[in-house]
């Protein structure tokens, strides 16, 4: 790690930048979903799925393997060989809740034990979380720290603290930035370029090149989805998967609550981004749900039961316009392991089952059988939504929305992105479908003051090639997440991949790239479709100033060549004070 370089070069930096640099260093110990925010307490009476859990493959490595980014968004089958960003990552925390009484809304449920979060809190979702779970306010990581799935970086607020030296201290100038970037921006491998650079402390635009021209965002669309979702939905909200009694059939109904990270894997086989999941990011366990349900049925003297499943939470088409059966699953509120045919697959773009909901119900029936409860025949889709007051036999909950957003951004998970977008639609009273989600995100961003001229959204993941966002808008989204007025948006920043270390940037900014000096100093969301490469995030410059940037390109150059050229542009930002 270049901790020495950080402290040596950035002697004149501001508090925001220096804390930002130290957070980047500390955060390298995290895997996908490595949030600096502290976890909220599990719902009252909930039980642990039995250890680190998770199902997902390390999709989180998206670009980490240098190819994931593409696939992440590649929507275009032409990019298929480069399955980059897309990342399906591991699962999250499944905290089986005790059979709750009647639950109003079966989908999103804040934990009942979480205390109200102080307005000054950054990413912490629970006042009950131990302060020791996060690094010191200085943001510096212990010298002895080693990569760990449970390690936590410094508080996100440290990265975003206002500059102590006051507005404008050490602020790069347009002329300085132009001079510093002149050579790298002429690299023909970039093709058509759009660029915006701003001061992360207040969002002031410092330099632009086609910054107001809308371009295809690819997976940087996920920034818009994340900002809108966290603005609409409390960060400690969890997505519940339940089993209820069905008065009409006399059987039971498995109710999908929109959690694609629910896993059928045993706890000891669960991974998030290729490493064992920690308690905050481990997904909900389908086995735990089966155990709860079987116990409740046997207590009532029932060992044989009919099973159906309720997927009424979502509406509209199941398949994305660019659905290919690998980069994204059919979008349904009930699935396990994101619909992978092999939950443990480490492939960049694993094969998906054709009917995720049916497969989840079948898996649940098998787990019930293992607990001594036989399901009659084959589970079928319910003919009507489960009654709101139906007795609950079992329930498990996802990690918090803050954790889900972080993981989605780190690993560029398309399936999770569409699920989060639908939760935003529900919160905004829009149909939980592609169109309703796009409307909800668009309206919420406008309400937050984001300039929406030129913005076109068709999905929440960025797989749709018809999406359009200007670089200046992406920078505005990052500035909002850094704003003291919007502490609930912090997971947008803490979820960004770290150059050279995590997620879809894990294999970029490496030795020989011409951008290695910026490793650990850049956190950014990647995006790739055929001929399109984007990068938007934050970088600590040579004077410790935290800058927000968005770089959008369209080129015929090979994807790895184009990405390397982009990384060199960002590395130049890290290397100068640009006065």
Secondary structure, DSSP 8 states (H G I E B T S, - for coil): --HHHHHHHTTT--HHHHHHHHHHHHHTT--TT--SS------TT-EE-SSS-----GGGGGGGGTSHHHHHH--SGGGTTS--TT--------EEE---S--SSSSEEE-TT-----TT-SS---TTS-GGGS--TT----TT----TT---S-HHHHH---TT-TTTT---HHHHHHHHHHHHT-GGGBEEEEEEEETTT--EEEEESTTSEE--GGGHHHHHHHHHHHHS-TTEEEEEEEEE-TTTSSEEEE--S-TT-B-S-GGG-EETTEE--TTT---BHHHHHHHHHHHHHHTT--EE-EEEE-TT--S-SS-TT--SSSS----S--SGGGBSSTT---TT--B-S-HHHHHHHHHHHHHHHTT-EE-S--EE-SS---TT--EEEEEEEEEHHHHHHHHHHHT-HHHHHHHHHHHHHHTT--SSHHHHHHHHHHHHHHTT---TT-B-S-SSS--TT-BEEHHHHHHHHHHHH-GGGGGGTHHHHTSEETTTSGGGTTSS-TTTT-GGGTTTEEEEEEEETTEEEEEEEEE-TTS-EEEEEEEEE-SS-HHHHHHHHHHHHHHHHH----
